[in-house]
Amino acid sequence: MENFTSTYLHTYKQGDYTMKNMSIEATKYTPSIEFDATSRVLSITGKSYPENTFEFYTPITEWIKEFLTKFSEDTILLNLDLEYLNSSSLKAYFDLFDLLEGASLKGASIKIKWLYDEENDIAEETGEDFIEDFKDLDIELVVK
Amino acid sequence: MNISKIREIMAQEGIVFSFSGMISQQLTSFMVETAKSQLEDMGENAKMTRNMFLIAIEQLQNVMSYSKEKDIHHGNRYTSPGVLVIGFDETKHKFYITSSNEVVAEDQEKVSAKIDAINAIPKENLRKFLREKLRSAEDLHHRGAGVGFIEMAKRSSEKLKYDFEMVDGKLYFHILTYI
């Protein structure tokens, strides 16, 4: 069923703040989430076409918001490797990029890598759309 | 029951995949993955199968979200009765994806206006139109961004074909897309 297995294994501590890593296993229609607070590498990998997209992405966005509030001075690397996105997932990523762009304009250092297979034109186009729509974000298209 | 009649229709319409029954997210995933493997086995190119995959997802998720009859389960999960057919049109030499589900009368005007507006937009502008809609979130609802038809139109080689049909007092919505 649609029970997303989420585990918080390690805790990252810096100054007065702590942050737990986030790890969610992939399903047939949701990507895996690996957010490492220590290395500041956040990876989302797989297919994304759940029916309850916002329920799936809300905790993920909340984690990123919290991280940006607590550790705004650290550079974050976001690796996005998404083979398929349904239209509601596309919306979730537009919202996430909005959030990241806002943080970036306030001084946060965020690097985004948009990874795709060479023959996946759709994923490439989606990456290009994000670059065009979020000019204040550092987004790099990377062929896997 | 005459199964050979069904086989005959399937052959006539070039059907490679069909389903009629309660559509759930689990089944959606199973159907699109199966249809994708089938098309790959038939030697279809990756771009075609990706387009098919994405259009079928949007159609099936629309059936789940907008059907008149639906079972709503814990955690905002729906299952709804509908029909999905994927086939090859010999005349057009194109694959098609079509679906049908019962809708409420109030949806007819709303859905027609929405699809007509999308069909009036030249294909090369759909990419930008979708992004504007995603940003404005004007069609946002609790299960989606309300942009599924735009996504279907982007992935189709023709305008979206649709109709509403009244059968035995029930109103059905049909949508047909060619890749």
Chai-1 contact restraints between the chains, C-beta under 6 A:
chainA,res_idxA,chainB,res_idxB,connection_type,confidence,min_distance_angstrom,max_distance_angstrom,comment,restraint_id
A,K28,B,S29,contact,1.0,0.0,6.0,A-B,restraint_1
A,Y29,B,S29,contact,1.0,0.0,6.0,A-B,restraint_2
A,Y49,B,I57,contact,1.0,0.0,6.0,A-B,restraint_3
A,E51,B,Q25,contact,1.0,0.0,6.0,A-B,restraint_4
A,E51,B,Q61,contact,1.0,0.0,6.0,A-B,restraint_5
A,N52,B,N76,contact,1.0,0.0,6.0,A-B,restraint_6
A,N86,B,I57,contact,1.0,0.0,6.0,A-B,restraint_7
A,S87,B,A145,contact,1.0,0.0,6.0,A-B,restraint_8
A,S87,B,V147,contact,1.0,0.0,6.0,A-B,restraint_9
A,S87,B,G148,contact,1.0,0.0,6.0,A-B,restraint_10
A,S87,B,E151,contact,1.0,0.0,6.0,A-B,restraint_11
A,S88,B,G144,contact,1.0,0.0,6.0,A-B,restraint_12
A,S88,B,A145,contact,1.0,0.0,6.0,A-B,restraint_13
A,K91,B,L134,contact,1.0,0.0,6.0,A-B,restraint_14
A,K91,B,A145,contact,1.0,0.0,6.0,A-B,restraint_15
A,F94,B,L134,contact,1.0,0.0,6.0,A-B,restraint_16
A,E119,B,A46,contact,1.0,0.0,6.0,A-B,restraint_17
A,D121,B,K47,contact,1.0,0.0,6.0,A-B,restraint_18
A,I122,B,R50,contact,1.0,0.0,6.0,A-B,restraint_19
A,D129,B,R131,contact,1.0,0.0,6.0,A-B,restraint_20
A,D133,B,R131,contact,1.0,0.0,6.0,A-B,restraint_21
